[in-house]
Amino acid sequence: MFEAIELGQSLSKADFKTREQELRAELLSVQRTLVESRIATLIIVAGVEGAGKGEVVDRLNKWFDNRGMETHAFWDETQEELERPQHWRFWRHLPGRGSIAVMFGGWYWDPIHQHAAGTINDAELDEAMQRTRELERMLTADGMLIIKLWFHLSHPAHEKRMKKRRAVSRHVPYVGNGQSPKEYKAFLVAAERSLRLTDTGKCPWYMIEADNRRFRDISAGQVISKRMNERYRGHRTEDPGSEEHDPVVTISDHQKTILDKVDLEAALSHDDYNKLLTRYQSQVNELSWRAYDAKRSTVMVFEGWDAAGKGGAIRRLTNVIDARLFRVISVAAPTDEELAHHYLWRFWRQFPRAGYMALYDRSWYGRVLVERVEGLAQKHEWMAAYKEINDFEEQLIEHGSILFKFWLHISPDVQLQRFREREKTPWKKHKITDEDWRNRGKWDDYRRAVNDMVVHTSTGNCPWTLVSANDKYNARIEVLRTVRDKLKQALD
């Protein structure tokens, strides 16, 4: 692969000066069009050590208007990053719509160097690259332009460059980055395998010979300009709506759904409720501290019908967990900043540190519920979200997180009764809105959406718990019991 670009190409100073003036004007112009079109651009700069990646990025910061541009390096993982899933550090630095981000190595850096060092094998590298393909597919389907540049040096040029670097540089961290001939070869083997697995139609790799600095910089600028102009003109190699997905389970208004299996007659007496509440709350309190000591994050998702009692169930949990250990996140309509990113971005940012808890009142499942039913997401977008959400949750679980997903189910009659009670109760009036009444008219649409959601996202590692919530006492105890049982199982 790499031998094909070892051609000894170069550019004279005079040619570089002429081309640089033209290229800079092109880049500034297309940057403005992408800002106006609210298109996010991510440039991944990777390649052989000593190829001058830092010099290229410095040049780009001069050519672009860098007020709309950020640069991120991922040399060392901070303690904050180590306490969260691996991709958390990248999600928090993704560019918003209309801005540019440059990442040194990005999500390619660690897997390639780990394989070159022998700490992961071929299968583990392939798995990491498959996850990378899915991440890039998801981001480009959301409208992001990803430009991947690989800078290559021939072996003689690499040896010469590294010898000079060792003599003068005191700033760039070295982690066995292919300085010796043996390391260089192992690095290229890992790199070639990674590039082949992630070179796709919408996210191709561009390999640039870096022996000559002027040729390297102009080539990089030309690739970026070309890709930005293509993206602005809408010249895509693949229509996101044409992607294949698992077929969604469709049901008619009168067919049974997974929700029909919930026993809405389940109920508890006041005395039984109080006895069980005291017992389970005490156990959950103890288990929350055990999770903290074990550095295991806990994430709880609460979804359900309006007035199903999500807030009451959450309060019965948080009343007995130390306030320093948890955070309740109420998910409302996204802000302008959140709308400028992929829909999962705001949830990645809020992920708790190791040992802490996050309780979501509504969650990322809004993509396949509210956004689906209200037409805020196109069909290909919410259909793709099933796999995206499963992959997201799988990463949380692989990190050691304990994940709960609750759907609180009530009947339409009980919902109507609770709506009317809220209207009459002064301290509950704020809970009932015109939107709540309007949503009742779409009960069957939401019923179908919930069925599809459970079918596609209730996995072996992270199943949905469907809670019978016509009786509030029963719902609260069922949630507490589930949390108690799963925390104990995970920690034992």
C-alpha positions in Angstrom: 0.0 0.0 0.0 2.5 2.6 1.2 5.2 1.8 -1.4 2.8 3.1 -4.1 3.3 6.7 -2.9 7.0 6.6 -2.3 7.7 8.5 -5.5 10.1 11.2 -4.4 7.7 14.0 -5.3 8.7 17.6 -4.5 7.8 21.2 -5.1 10.0 24.2 -5.7 9.8 27.3 -3.5 8.5 29.4 -6.4 5.7 26.9 -7.3 4.8 26.6 -3.6 4.5 30.3 -3.2 2.2 30.6 -6.3 0.0 27.6 -5.3 -0.2 28.7 -1.7 -1.8 32.0 -2.6 -4.4 30.4 -4.7 -5.0 27.6 -2.2 -5.4 29.9 0.8 -8.1 31.9 -1.0 -9.9 28.7 -2.0 -9.8 27.4 1.6 -11.1 30.7 3.1 -13.9 30.8 0.6 -15.1 27.2 1.1 -14.8 27.6 4.9 -17.2 30.5 4.7 -19.7 28.5 2.7 -19.6 25.6 5.1 -20.1 28.0 8.0 -23.1 29.4 6.3 -24.4 25.9 5.5 -23.8 24.8 9.0 -21.7 21.8 7.9 -19.3 20.4 10.5 -15.8 19.4 9.3 -13.5 17.0 11.1 -9.9 16.6 9.8 -8.0 13.6 11.1 -4.2 14.0 10.7 -2.3 10.7 11.1 0.7 9.0 9.8 4.3 8.0 10.3 6.2 9.7 13.1 8.4 12.5 11.9 6.2 13.1 8.8 5.5 16.7 9.9 1.9 16.4 11.0 2.3 19.3 13.4 3.8 21.5 10.7 0.8 20.7 8.5 -1.7 21.6 11.2 0.2 24.9 11.9 0.0 25.7 8.2 -3.8 25.0 8.2 -4.3 27.4 11.1 -2.6 30.1 9.0 -4.6 29.3 5.9 -8.0 29.0 7.5 -9.8 31.6 9.7 -8.8 29.8 12.9 -11.6 31.6 14.9 -13.8 28.7 13.7 -11.2 26.0 14.2 -10.0 23.9 17.1 -7.1 21.5 17.3 -7.0 18.5 19.6 -4.1 16.1 20.4 -4.6 12.8 22.3 -1.1 11.9 23.6 -2.0 10.9 27.1 -5.3 9.9 28.7 -6.2 12.1 31.7 -7.6 10.6 34.9 -10.9 12.1 33.8 -10.8 10.2 30.5 -9.7 7.0 32.1 -12.8 7.0 34.2 -15.1 7.0 31.2 -15.5 4.8 28.0 -12.7 5.2 25.5 -14.6 7.3 22.9 -15.8 9.8 25.5 -12.7 11.9 25.0 -13.4 12.2 21.2 -17.1 12.9 21.4 -16.6 15.9 23.7 -14.3 17.5 21.1 -16.4 16.9 18.0 -17.0 20.1 15.9 -20.4 21.7 15.9 -22.2 22.5 12.7 -20.3 25.3 10.8 -17.0 24.7 12.6 -13.8 22.8 12.0 -11.9 20.5 14.3 -8.5 18.9 13.7 -7.6 15.8 15.6 -4.1 14.4 15.8 -4.5 10.6 15.3 -8.1 10.7 16.7 -9.6 7.3 17.4 -6.9 5.6 15.2 -3.9 6.6 17.4 -4.2 4.1 20.3 -5.3 0.9 18.4 -2.5 1.3 15.7 0.2 1.9 18.3 -1.1 -0.9 20.6 -1.0 -3.4 17.7 2.5 -2.2 16.7 3.6 -2.7 20.3 2.0 -6.2 20.5 -0.4 -5.3 23.3 -3.4 -6.1 21.1 -3.8 -8.8 18.4 -5.2 -8.8 14.9 -8.8 -9.6 16.0 -8.7 -6.8 18.6 -7.4 -4.3 16.1 -10.1 -5.4 13.6 -12.8 -5.0 16.3 -11.6 -1.5 17.1 -11.6 -0.5 13.4 -15.1 -1.9 12.9 -16.3 0.3 15.8 -14.5 3.2 14.1 -16.3 2.5 10.8 -19.6 2.6 12.5 -18.7 5.8 14.4 -17.7 7.5 11.1 -20.8 6.2 9.3 -23.0 7.6 12.1 -21.3 11.0 12.0 -21.3 11.4 8.2 -25.0 10.3 8.1 -25.6 13.2 10.5 -24.0 15.6 8.0 -20.4 15.8 9.2 -17.6 16.0 6.7 -14.7 13.8 7.8 -11.4 14.2 6.0 -8.7 11.6 6.8 -5.1 12.4 5.9 -2.3 9.9 6.2 1.3 11.3 5.9 3.9 8.7 4.9 7.7 8.7 4.9 9.8 6.2 3.1 12.1 4.2 5.4 15.3 6.2 4.5 13.5 9.5 4.8 12.0 8.3 8.1 15.4 7.3 9.6 16.9 10.7 8.6 14.0 12.7 10.0 13.9 10.8 13.3 17.7 11.2 13.8 17.3 14.9 13.4 14.3 15.0 15.6 16.1 13.2 18.5 18.8 15.7 18.3 16.7 18.8 18.5 13.2 18.1 19.8 12.4 18.1 23.5 8.6 18.6 23.3 7.0 15.7 21.4 6.3 12.6 23.6 7.7 9.3 22.4 5.9 6.1 23.1 7.9 3.7 20.9 6.4 5.5 17.9 8.3 3.6 15.2 11.8 5.2 15.8 13.7 2.0 15.1 13.5 0.0 11.8 11.7 -2.8 13.6 9.2 -0.4 15.2 8.7 1.4 11.9 7.8 -1.9 10.1 5.4 -3.0 12.9 3.8 0.4 12.8 3.2 0.2 9.0 1.7 -3.3 9.3 -0.8 -2.1 11.9 -1.5 1.1 9.9 -2.1 -0.7 6.6 -4.5 -3.1 8.3 -6.4 -0.2 9.9 -6.5 1.9 6.8 -7.9 -0.9 4.6 -10.6 -1.7 7.1 -11.7 2.0 7.4 -11.3 3.3 3.8 -14.9 3.7 2.8 -16.8 5.6 0.1 -17.9 8.4 2.4 -14.8 8.4 4.6 -11.8 7.6 2.4 -8.2 7.9 3.4 -5.9 10.2 1.5 -2.2 9.1 1.6 0.3 11.9 1.1 4.0 11.6 0.6 5.7 13.7 3.2 9.4 13.6 2.2 9.2 17.1 0.8 7.5 19.6 3.1 6.3 21.9 0.4 4.7 19.1 -1.6 3.2 17.7 1.6 1.5 20.9 2.7 0.1 21.8 -0.7 -1.2 18.3 -1.2 -2.9 18.3 2.1 -4.5 21.7 1.4 -5.7 20.6 -2.0 -7.3 17.4 -0.6 -9.1 19.5 2.1 -10.3 22.1 -0.4 -11.6 19.4 -2.8 -13.5 17.5 -0.1 -15.0 20.7 1.3 -16.2 21.8 -2.1 -17.6 18.4 -2.9 -19.5 18.4 0.5 -20.9 21.8 -0.1 -22.1 20.9 -3.5 -23.7 17.8 -2.1 -21.6 15.4 -4.2 -21.9 12.3 -2.0 -20.9 8.8 -3.0 -23.8 7.3 -1.0 -27.2 8.5 0.0 -27.7 8.1 3.8 -31.3 7.1 3.2 -30.2 4.1 1.1 -28.4 2.3 3.9 -29.7 -1.1 4.8 -31.2 -1.6 8.3 -32.9 -4.3 10.2 -36.6 -4.3 9.3 -38.7 -2.5 11.9 -41.4 -4.6 13.4 -44.6 -3.0 12.1 -48.0 -3.5 13.8 -51.5 -2.3 13.1 -53.5 -0.2 15.6 -55.3 -3.3 16.9 -52.4 -5.8 17.0 -50.8 -6.7 20.3 -47.5 -5.2 21.3 -44.9 -6.0 23.9 -46.7 -3.6 26.2 -49.7 -5.8 26.3 -47.7 -8.3 28.3 -47.4 -5.9 31.2 -49.9 -6.7 34.0 -51.4 -3.4 34.8 -53.5 -4.9 37.6 -50.4 -5.3 39.8 -50.8 -3.4 43.0 -49.5 -3.1 46.6 -51.2 -2.2 49.8 -49.9 0.8 51.7 -48.5 -1.4 54.5 -46.7 -3.7 52.1 -45.3 -0.7 50.2 -43.8 0.8 53.3 -42.2 -2.4 54.5 -40.6 -3.1 51.1 -39.6 0.5 50.6 -37.6 0.6 53.8 -35.9 -2.7 53.0 -35.0 -2.0 49.4 -33.9 1.6 50.0 -31.5 0.5 52.7 -30.0 -2.1 50.4 -29.7 0.3 47.5 -27.9 2.8 49.8 -25.3 0.1 50.7 -24.9 -1.0 47.1 -24.4 2.5 45.9 -21.4 2.8 48.1 -20.1 -0.6 47.0 -20.3 0.6 43.4 -18.4 3.7 44.3 -15.6 1.7 46.0 -15.5 -0.7 43.0 -15.3 2.3 40.6 -18.3 1.1 38.7 -20.4 3.8 37.0 -24.2 3.4 37.1 -26.5 4.7 34.5 -30.3 4.6 34.8 -32.7 5.5 32.0 -36.3 6.3 32.8 -38.8 6.4 29.9 -42.5 6.1 29.9 -45.9 7.7 29.2 -46.6 11.2 30.5 -47.7 11.0 34.1 -46.5 7.4 34.4 -44.6 8.3 37.6 -41.0 8.5 36.4 -40.2 11.4 38.8 -41.7 9.6 41.8 -39.6 6.5 41.0 -36.5 8.5 40.7 -37.1 10.3 44.0 -37.5 7.0 45.8 -34.0 6.1 44.6 -32.2 9.4 45.2 -33.7 9.9 48.6 -31.4 7.1 49.9 -28.3 7.6 47.8 -25.7 10.1 49.0 -26.2 13.3 47.0 -22.4 13.4 46.3 -22.7 10.2 44.3 -25.5 10.9 41.8 -26.8 13.4 39.3 -30.4 13.5 37.9 -30.4 14.6 34.3 -33.8 15.8 32.9 -33.7 15.6 29.2 -35.7 18.3 27.4 -35.6 19.7 23.9 -32.0 20.1 22.7 -30.3 23.5 23.0 -28.8 25.3 20.0 -25.4 24.0 21.0 -26.7 20.4 21.2 -28.5 20.7 17.9 -25.2 21.7 16.3 -23.9 18.1 17.1 -24.9 14.5 16.6 -27.9 13.6 18.9 -25.7 11.4 21.0 -23.1 14.1 21.7 -25.0 15.6 24.7 -25.3 12.2 26.3 -21.7 11.3 25.9 -20.7 14.6 27.6 -22.9 13.8 30.6 -21.5 10.4 31.2 -20.6 9.9 34.9 -17.2 9.2 36.3 -16.2 5.8 37.5 -18.1 5.1 40.8 -20.8 7.7 40.2 -24.4 7.5 39.1 -26.5 9.3 36.4 -30.3 9.0 36.3 -31.9 10.2 33.1 -35.4 11.4 33.1 -35.9 10.8 29.3 -32.8 9.9 27.3 -31.2 9.2 24.0 -34.3 7.1 23.2 -36.1 10.3 22.3 -34.6 9.7 18.8 -36.8 6.6 18.3 -39.8 7.9 20.2 -40.5 11.6 20.2 -38.4 12.4 17.1 -39.9 9.5 15.2 -43.5 10.1 16.1 -43.3 13.9 15.7 -41.5 13.7 12.4 -38.4 15.5 13.8 -36.1 12.7 12.5 -36.4 11.1 9.0 -37.2 7.5 8.7 -33.6 6.5 7.8 -32.4 8.4 10.8 -34.5 6.8 13.5 -34.1 3.4 11.9 -30.3 3.8 12.0 -30.5 4.9 15.6 -31.3 1.4 16.9 -27.9 0.2 16.0 -26.2 3.4 17.0 -27.8 3.2 20.5 -26.9 -0.5 20.9 -23.3 0.3 20.0 -23.3 3.3 22.4 -24.7 1.2 25.3 -22.3 -1.6 24.5 -19.3 0.8 24.9 -20.7 1.8 28.3 -21.0 -1.8 29.4 -17.5 -2.7 28.1 -16.2 0.1 30.3 -17.7 -1.6 33.3 -20.8 0.5 33.7 -24.0 -0.9 35.1 -26.9 0.1 32.9 -30.7 0.1 33.7 -33.5 0.9 31.3 -37.0 1.3 32.6 -40.3 1.9 30.6 -43.1 2.9 33.0 -46.4 1.7 31.5 -49.9 2.9 32.3 -53.2 2.7 30.6 -54.8 5.6 28.7 -57.6 5.8 31.4 -55.1 6.1 34.2 -53.2 8.8 32.3 -56.4 10.8 31.8 -57.2 10.5 35.5 -53.7 11.8 36.5 -53.9 14.6 34.0 -57.1 15.8 35.5 -55.7 15.5 39.1 -52.7 17.6 38.1 -55.0 20.4 36.7 -56.8 20.5 40.1 -53.7 20.4 42.3 -51.9 23.8 42.7 -48.4 22.4 43.1 -48.8 20.0 40.2 -50.3 22.3 37.6 -46.9 23.0 36.1 -46.6 19.3 35.2 -49.5 19.4 32.7 -49.1 21.3 29.4 -51.0 21.5 26.1 -48.3 19.3 24.6 -49.2 16.5 27.1 -52.8 16.6 25.9 -51.8 16.7 22.3 -49.6 13.6 22.8 -52.6 11.6 24.0 -54.0 11.8 20.5 -50.9 10.0 19.3 -51.1 7.1 21.8 -51.1 4.4 19.1 -48.2 6.0 17.3 -46.2 6.0 20.5 -47.3 2.5 21.3 -45.9 1.2 18.0 -42.7 3.2 18.5 -42.2 1.7 22.0 -42.8 -1.8 20.7 -40.1 -1.3 18.0 -37.7 0.3 20.5 -37.9 -2.7 22.9 -37.6 -5.2 20.0 -34.5 -3.6 18.7 -32.7 -2.4 21.8 -33.5 -4.9 24.6 -30.2 -6.8 24.4 -28.8 -9.6 26.6 -26.4 -7.2 28.3 -28.9 -4.4 28.6 -32.6 -5.5 28.6 -35.6 -3.2 29.1 -37.5 -3.5 32.3 -41.2 -2.9 31.6 -42.8 -1.6 34.8 -46.5 -1.9 35.6 -47.2 1.7 36.8 -51.0 2.0 37.1 -50.3 1.6 40.8 -47.6 4.0 41.9 -46.6 1.9 44.9 -46.0 -1.1 42.6 -44.0 0.9 40.1 -41.6 2.4 42.7 -41.0 -1.0 44.4 -40.4 -2.7 41.1 -37.8 -0.1 40.1 -36.1 -0.3 43.5 -36.1 -4.2 43.5 -34.6 -4.2 39.9 -31.9 -1.8 40.9 -31.1 -3.8 44.0 -30.9 -7.1 42.2 -28.8 -5.9 39.3 -26.4 -3.9 41.4 -25.9 -6.8 43.7 -25.4 -9.2 40.8 -22.9 -6.9 39.0 -20.9 -6.2 42.2 -20.8 -9.8 43.4 
